[in-house]
Amino acid sequence: MAACTPPEPPPASARPAKPALPPKPACLDAKEGCPGWEAYSYNDAIKAYNLQAQAFRPIAEAYLQKLNAYVKASADYAQCEVNAMQK
């Protein structure tokens, strides 16, 4: 009888960190708005964030695939243990 092998979860250290949204300047909500330089700076920060978020997506999807594989392997392991008990 073959032994059931418990699956290994992906390490928590492999979990990718979502990029932080840049802080919104207070002047954005003010009636008079932001001075040009501050608006441009915030716009540049948002563009940089969007690039980081775009790069984050495939890394997050790869980690999600590893998690889903772990879930499937866990179910297979549980079924193996059930089958072993029934023999």
C-alpha positions as CSV (number, residue, x, y, z in Angstrom):
1,M,0.0,0.0,0.0
2,A,1.4,3.4,-1.0
3,A,1.6,6.1,1.6
4,C,-0.3,9.3,1.1
5,T,2.0,12.3,0.8
6,P,0.7,15.6,2.3
7,P,1.1,18.5,-0.1
8,E,3.4,21.5,0.6
9,P,1.7,24.9,0.5
10,P,3.5,27.6,-1.4
11,P,5.7,29.6,1.1
12,A,4.1,32.7,2.5
13,S,7.3,34.6,1.5
14,A,6.4,33.9,-2.2
15,R,3.1,35.9,-1.8
16,P,3.6,39.0,-3.9
17,A,3.0,42.4,-2.4
18,K,0.5,44.6,-4.1
19,P,1.9,48.1,-4.9
20,A,0.8,50.9,-2.7
21,L,-1.5,53.5,-4.2
22,P,0.2,56.9,-4.1
23,P,-1.2,59.3,-1.4
24,K,-3.8,61.6,-2.8
25,P,-2.9,65.3,-2.2
26,A,-5.4,67.2,-0.1
27,C,-5.7,69.9,-2.7
28,L,-7.3,67.4,-5.1
29,D,-10.6,67.7,-3.2
30,A,-10.3,71.4,-2.6
31,K,-12.6,73.7,-4.5
32,E,-9.8,75.5,-6.2
33,G,-7.9,72.3,-7.0
34,C,-4.2,71.6,-7.0
35,P,-1.4,73.9,-8.3
36,G,-0.1,72.7,-11.7
37,W,3.1,71.1,-10.3
38,E,1.3,69.2,-7.6
39,A,-1.3,67.9,-10.1
40,Y,1.5,66.8,-12.5
41,S,3.4,65.1,-9.7
42,Y,0.3,63.2,-8.6
43,N,-0.4,62.3,-12.2
44,D,3.1,61.0,-12.6
45,A,2.8,59.0,-9.4
46,I,-0.5,57.4,-10.7
47,K,1.2,56.5,-14.0
48,A,4.1,54.8,-12.1
49,Y,1.5,53.0,-9.9
50,N,-0.3,51.8,-13.0
51,L,2.9,50.3,-14.4
52,Q,3.7,48.6,-11.1
53,A,0.1,47.2,-10.9
54,Q,0.4,46.0,-14.5
55,A,3.7,44.2,-13.5
56,F,2.1,42.8,-10.3
57,R,-0.8,41.1,-12.1
58,P,1.1,38.2,-13.7
59,I,3.1,37.6,-10.5
60,A,-0.1,37.5,-8.5
61,E,-1.8,35.1,-11.0
62,A,1.2,32.8,-10.9
63,Y,0.9,32.7,-7.1
64,L,-2.8,32.1,-7.4
65,Q,-2.1,29.1,-9.6
66,K,0.3,27.7,-7.0
67,L,-2.4,28.1,-4.3
68,N,-5.0,26.4,-6.5
69,A,-2.6,23.6,-7.2
70,Y,-2.1,23.2,-3.4
71,V,-5.9,23.1,-2.8
72,K,-6.3,20.4,-5.5
73,A,-3.3,18.5,-4.0
74,S,-4.9,18.8,-0.5
75,A,-8.2,17.3,-1.8
76,D,-6.2,14.5,-3.5
77,Y,-4.3,13.8,-0.3
78,A,-7.6,13.7,1.7
79,Q,-9.1,11.3,-0.8
80,C,-5.9,9.1,-0.6
81,E,-6.3,9.0,3.2
82,V,-9.9,8.0,2.9
83,N,-9.1,5.3,0.4
84,A,-6.3,4.0,2.7
85,M,-8.7,3.7,5.6
86,Q,-11.2,1.8,3.6
87,K,-8.7,-0.9,2.6
